[in-house]
Amino acid sequence: MFKLLNPILSLLPPETAHKTVMFCLKMARHIPGARAAARIFHKPDSKGLARELFGVNFPNPVGLAAGFDTNGEYYNELADYGFGFIEIGSLTPKPQMGNETPRLFRLPKDNALVSRMGTANNGVRYAIEQIKQRHPKVVIGANVTRNTSTPTSEAYKDYERSVAMLYDFVDFFVLNVSYPDSHDSTGLHDIVTISQIVDSVMNIRRYNDESLPILLKISHGLSHSQLDEIIDLSLMSGIDGIVAGNAAHDRNNLRNTSGKALEKVGEGVMSGAPLFESTLDTVRYIHQKSGGILPVIASGGIMTPEQAAQMLDAGASLIEVYTGFVYNGPDFVRKIVKHLKKRGDK
Ligand SMILES: Cc1cc2nc3c(=O)[nH]c(=O)nc-3n(C[C@H](O)[C@H](O)[C@H](O)COP(=O)(O)O)c2cc1C
């Protein structure tokens, strides 16, 4: 089916193609047998790959990265394609439109995407309504960040608000402190701001009966000394894991895309194949430097089952895909799971 549909989808602007796929997922809710068929054809048998991490039971280690099911509308349908968990978001306290369209572009010669979405999302309240109504049957992480209009000095309040509101509805949190897609050139990279955010969210956790895991999503391509700061902060503050990392600002590893094509695309951050090596280095570094204490979720450039395995071998506890799912289609998770089982992963 994907082989039939893909040539048509690739003729559409990428965001329209994404919305079309999401519309089809929505329709599948109303067509008897459609979701069962998706499960029969695409859902892998994950037996033997289940793992418990920071108190959450994951049926397999392959997750869907943030930005795909931003508003938490499609996670049950997406789980039919085998994901062991789904990260919804990034969510902000207030809804925001994001940047003007077009804001998502394909670089097919390099298996990459460029986006400048501007964290478009319907806000935390809307996402809670989706989760409440649809009784998730899948592990859900909520990725939260600040509204674009919130100044850096007040950013922690946005995280605090979102985490407090979502606390009873998700399995874990991801504090997206990477913010690569902003108009605000200060971003959120500085460690003082990050520790203020972490401290305030940890306070929210302290006042709740259940201790939900709180992870940090860091920028792609941080230097080892920047990673050292993040590792120290995480270990000292009780952060449960690191999502490494987000889409990349630099486009250095593009091999086949012409300068002219890039010029046409304009500004934005890059996801997909060119990120792989650098993500692998980051995952290995965090794992080794933290003595394996700090779980890492690898996100960036995983385009093949073999690359998924390499990330796990480098010390990742879980992996996430976005661009790989877009380019490989609905059978991607099944292929990864099959590969991991074949090599005897547990
Ligand atoms: C269109 C698009 C939107 C994204 N939106 C978000 C987002 O809202 N929050 C976030 O933390 N990451 C977001 N990401 C980054 C992905 O979650 C992922 O970290 C990144 O794409 C690298 O993984 P990949 O190479 O498998 O795509 C987005 C990526 C894309 C392509």
The ligand as an SDF file (V2000), in Angstrom:
LIG
                    3D

 31 33  0  0  0  0  0  0  0  0999 V2000
    8.5170   18.3810   11.0950 C   0  0  0  0  0  0  0  0  0  0  0  0
    9.2340   18.1180   12.3730 C   0  0  0  0  0  0  0  0  0  0  0  0
    8.7160   18.6380   13.5450 C   0  0  0  0  0  0  0  0  0  0  0  0
    9.3740   18.4140   14.7540 C   0  0  0  0  0  0  0  0  0  0  0  0
    8.8340   18.9310   15.8940 N   0  0  0  0  0  0  0  0  0  0  0  0
    9.4650   18.7020   17.0730 C   0  0  0  0  0  0  0  0  0  0  0  0
    8.9380   19.2440   18.2750 C   0  0  0  0  0  0  0  0  0  0  0  0
    7.8920   19.8880   18.2910 O   0  0  0  0  0  0  0  0  0  0  0  0
    9.6200   19.0110   19.4310 N   0  0  0  0  0  0  0  0  0  0  0  0
   10.7760   18.2850   19.4720 C   0  0  0  0  0  0  0  0  0  0  0  0
   11.3380   18.0830   20.5450 O   0  0  0  0  0  0  0  0  0  0  0  0
   11.2880   17.7650   18.3390 N   0  0  0  0  0  0  0  0  0  0  0  0
   10.6720   17.9510   17.1600 C   0  0  0  0  0  0  0  0  0  0  0  0
   11.2130   17.4450   16.0140 N   0  0  0  0  0  0  0  0  0  0  0  0
   12.4810   16.7090   16.0860 C   0  0  0  0  0  0  0  0  0  0  0  0
   12.2690   15.1920   16.1270 C   0  0  0  0  0  0  0  0  0  0  0  0
   11.5490   14.8300   17.2820 O   0  0  0  0  0  0  0  0  0  0  0  0
   13.6300   14.4540   16.1060 C   0  0  0  0  0  0  0  0  0  0  0  0
   14.3070   14.7060   17.3140 O   0  0  0  0  0  0  0  0  0  0  0  0
   14.5200   14.8940   14.9510 C   0  0  0  0  0  0  0  0  0  0  0  0
   13.7550   14.9770   13.7590 O   0  0  0  0  0  0  0  0  0  0  0  0
   15.6780   13.9240   14.7200 C   0  0  0  0  0  0  0  0  0  0  0  0
   15.2140   12.6170   14.4760 O   0  0  0  0  0  0  0  0  0  0  0  0
   15.0710   11.9970   12.9940 P   0  0  0  0  0  0  0  0  0  0  0  0
   16.3980   12.1700   12.2960 O   0  0  0  0  0  0  0  0  0  0  0  0
   14.6890   10.5640   13.2520 O   0  0  0  0  0  0  0  0  0  0  0  0
   14.0000   12.7470   12.3070 O   0  0  0  0  0  0  0  0  0  0  0  0
   10.5700   17.6410   14.7830 C   0  0  0  0  0  0  0  0  0  0  0  0
   11.0800   17.1240   13.5900 C   0  0  0  0  0  0  0  0  0  0  0  0
   10.4330   17.3500   12.3930 C   0  0  0  0  0  0  0  0  0  0  0  0
   11.0070   16.7750   11.1270 C   0  0  0  0  0  0  0  0  0  0  0  0
  1  2  1  0
  2  3  1  0
  2 30  2  0
  3  4  2  0
  4  5  1  0
  4 28  1  0
  5  6  2  0
  6  7  1  0
  6 13  1  0
  7  8  2  0
  7  9  1  0
  9 10  1  0
 10 11  2  0
 10 12  1  0
 12 13  2  0
 13 14  1  0
 14 15  1  0
 14 28  1  0
 15 16  1  0
 16 17  1  0
 16 18  1  0
 18 19  1  0
 18 20  1  0
 20 21  1  0
 20 22  1  0
 22 23  1  0
 23 24  1  0
 24 25  2  0
 24 26  1  0
 24 27  1  0
 28 29  2  0
 29 30  1  0
 30 31  1  0
M  END
$$$$
